[in-house]
Amino acid sequence: MNCSRVIFGRAILLFFLTILCVACSSEKAGLRELKKLCEKDAGLTVYKTVEADGFYNSHNNNGITQHLIKGDFSFYEFCDYDPSKLNNTMFPDPGCFKVRKVARGVTDCDERVEAKLAMFTVSPYPEFMEDQCISVEVIDRPTARYRYEVETIDLSSELGAEGELSKGVARVIDSKTQKILGESINYVWYSSERGLSGFRDSIHCGSGEVTGLSRSKVIGEGVLQKVLIAN
């Protein structure tokens, strides 16, 4: 009887060790594929720098703080035809918009943006609101020459690696010539297993598992600011 229990226990242990080895093998395969892709073309490439007052943001409409208040751009444009999906409070109406940084008193300040910015009492918001504000104009279509776009490409099915693998590309494009002025590329691998937090582990080209560094680093950061020099 005791002998049967020992045999059964060993069988169970062998079963779980086998599963663990298969998972580790799949994880290593996914990590190897990630490293190969990162070495191939991940990073930031600037082909040309240009001066610009603003740009068209096809990625999203969030940019007031980054690009206008903390940044040096005068405007950005965006189109959002289904804002309800974003639970948007400042731009609830569908359409295309031009968001500008203007001197207070020169033109109408957007009330929704004013109410939102007034909630922040730390720098740089109070200083900005003293003599500047944000105006929002409805436009038929974007008119800015330069376009910022972000694309995510799913590579999981092509590679057959365990988990999910995706490629992220951010580009600045000259809409007049259709030439790419700069782009940043990064890859992300998501494990098929969920950790204790309930989320799947993710590793990107700047992660320590790829670079061998003790800390993660950002890959391809700031392509917009590196390509477009604000006037």
Secondary structure, DSSP 8 states (H G I E B T S, - for coil): -HHHHHHHHHHHHHHHHHHHHHHHHHHHHHHHHHHHHHHHH-EEEES--EEESEEEESS-S--IIIIIISS--SEEEEEES-GGGGT-SS--S-EEEEEEEEEBTTB---HHHHHHHTT--STTHHHHHHHEEEEEEEESS---SEEEEEEEEE-HHHH--SSEEEEEEEEEEETTTTEEEEEEEEEEEEEEEE-TTSSEEEEETTSHHHH--SS---SSTTHHHHHEEE-
